[in-house]
Amino acid sequence: MRFYILGPCRNDAERAVLQAAEQALRANSFQPPFGPHDVAANPDPDHAAKERMRLMTAADAVCLIDGWASDHVSEFEHHVARRLGMKCTPLCILLSQP
């Protein structure tokens, strides 16, 4: 199952959290995930939003990292994922599964 890592990506610290989540998923034998940190920096927020939606809808499910609900873009992505019927699971639960 391939996950889209959903969480804020507004600065280097938040990108580092997303990258750590990606490494944790890989270390636990999940297929290589992708997330907003994979979107190249672009001054056009509309382009970035479209690219994030493209990546998310290419995934099988969504991995929620701590703090996702504090970001309005992540909240919107979560809403879209739920409307599309995608399973949304917190990272801590994914990592606790055998």
N, C-alpha and C positions, 0 to 999 in steps of 0.2 A: 504494500500500500504506500502510495506516495503522498506526503503531506505538504500543505502550504503552512508555513509558520506564520501565525498571525500575531502581530504585536507592533507597538510604536517603533518608528524608524526615523526619528527627527534629528538625531545627532550621533556622534561616534559611540557614546556609551550605550545607546539603545541598539545600534548596529552590532556592537560587541555581544550584547545579550542574545540577539537573534542568531549570530554566528555560533555562540556557545550552545544554543538549543539545537542548531543544525548538527554540530559535532556530537552532541549527546544522542541524537536520533541515529546518526550513522554508527556510533559505537554500540548501539543496541540493535543492530542489524536491520534497521528500517532502510528502505530505498532512499537514495539521496533526495532530501527535501529541498524546497525552495521557498523564498519569502521576499518581503519587501526589500531586504538588504541586497537581493540579487538585481534590483532595478538600478540601472546606471543613473548616476546623478544627472538631473535634468532640471534646468530652471523653470520649465513649464510644468506646473503642478497637474494640469489636465493630462499631459502625456504620461507622467508618472502614475497617476491614478488608473489610466487605461491599461498600462503595462502590469500593474499589480492585479487588476481584475483578470487579465489574460492568464497570468501565472496561477492565480487562485483557482480559476475554473478549469485549469489543466490538471489540477490535483485530484486525488481520490477523496481526501478528507482534510480537515483543518486541525492543526496543533495550536492550542492557545497558550501563550506564555504569560507569566505573571505581569500584570499591569496593562494588559491589552485593553481593558474597559476604560482606561484613563485617557485614551486617544480617540478622537472623533472619527478619524479615518479607519482605525481598527474596528470601532463599533459599527461603522457602515459595512466594512468587509464581512464582519460577523453576521450582520443582518442579511446580506446578500447570500452568504454561504448557507444560512438556515433556510432561506426561501428556496434555494436550489436543492435542498434536501441533503446537503453535505453534513457528515458527522463532524462535530466540533468537540475535541477532547483536550483537556489541559495536559501540558507536557508532563507534569508530575505523575499523572495517571498512566500515560503511555509508557513512561520509564519504569513504572512499578509492575507492569505486566510481564509475566514470564516469557 
